[in-house]
Amino acid sequence: MKSKFTKAEKKLFYKTLNEFEIKFKVNGNDKQRKALSILLDANHVYDDIEEVGLGGGAGGSKTFTGIFWQWLWRVSYPDTHSFWGRKKLKDVRGSMMSTYNKFCRIYKIPEILQGKLDGQDNILYFPNGSLVRFLELEYKPSDPENDRFGSYEYTDGFIEEAQQIELSVIETLQTRVGRQMNAEYNLPARTLETFNPSKGHIYRRFWQPSEFKDNDMPKNRIFIRSLATDNKYNTQSYLDKLKYHKSIIIRERLFYGNFDYDDTPGKLFDWDDLQNLANNPNSFGEKAIVCDPARQGRDTAVITVWN
């Protein structure tokens, strides 16, 4: 394949990279600092961690953190490949690329170090041979085995709004990570997933086994809970909009990062009613016995007497 860059551009890239200095300003954001210490991990302390979950609420600087990691790795390690994925391709081009452009403006990244976006192929190319492929991760019934992702090999990957993505799609992509220059540079096969609270696979994989619940996280996975209040760049006005939002669902999920607040359409019981169950008035009536026999399942049989 013909290079997207001339010899002069490649020479300018390396010259500019050698002269350019960047220091990421976390501004007291400890969650962001922790995420970057794992993603960058120059001392190989976290080599076992392959799945990084960053999220829990809105305004936690999740995407910005991931973008910095991705840019630094692409310019630092020639011929490495990554993907940026969301449910819809237009959101990768919109949200993630918009954040990338914002990052480049804030840190005054020289144009030659920003790469070139091929809008037709949806690939961000860099003069050192590295690239980022934009992926639409919506599940397609016509491709139940997710074969469309099987022809590419990646160094690492970044999935935004992972709560919207089918787990089978994420698992397929994880089998493609760690296969492009990882051995040459001693880089782990790592995927970053950013998300807001959800009751789906995000709950089971990151929240349930976290230190906030069962505390039995697999050694190859980590969850970093980042809320709007953890991001010191947020204004008080933005925090107040989340904290005092008229929708209790918005407040619980996006401000407090409550993974247990269920807003699933069609649910039998409201979360608030379940939480208040023990405080209901003592109004007794006809008794009934309810049995969940479990039978061949692995859970426990439960028999309850209700009044």
Secondary structure, 3 states (H helix, E strand, C coil): CCCCCCHHHHHHHHHHHHHCCCCCCCCCCHHHHHHHHHHHCCCCCCCCCCEEEEEECCCCCHHHHHHHHHHHHHHHCCCCEEEEEECCHHHHHHHHHHHHHHHHHHCCCCHHHHCEEECCCCEEECCCCCEEEEEECCCCCCCCCCHHHCCCCECEEEECCHHHCCHHHHHHHHHHECCCCHHHHCCCCEEEEEECCCCCHHHHHHHCCCCCCCCCCCCCEEEEEECHHHCCCCCHHHHHHHHCCCCHHHHHHHHCCCCCCCCCCCCCCCHHHHHCHHHCCCCCCCCEEEEECCCCCCCCCEEEEEC
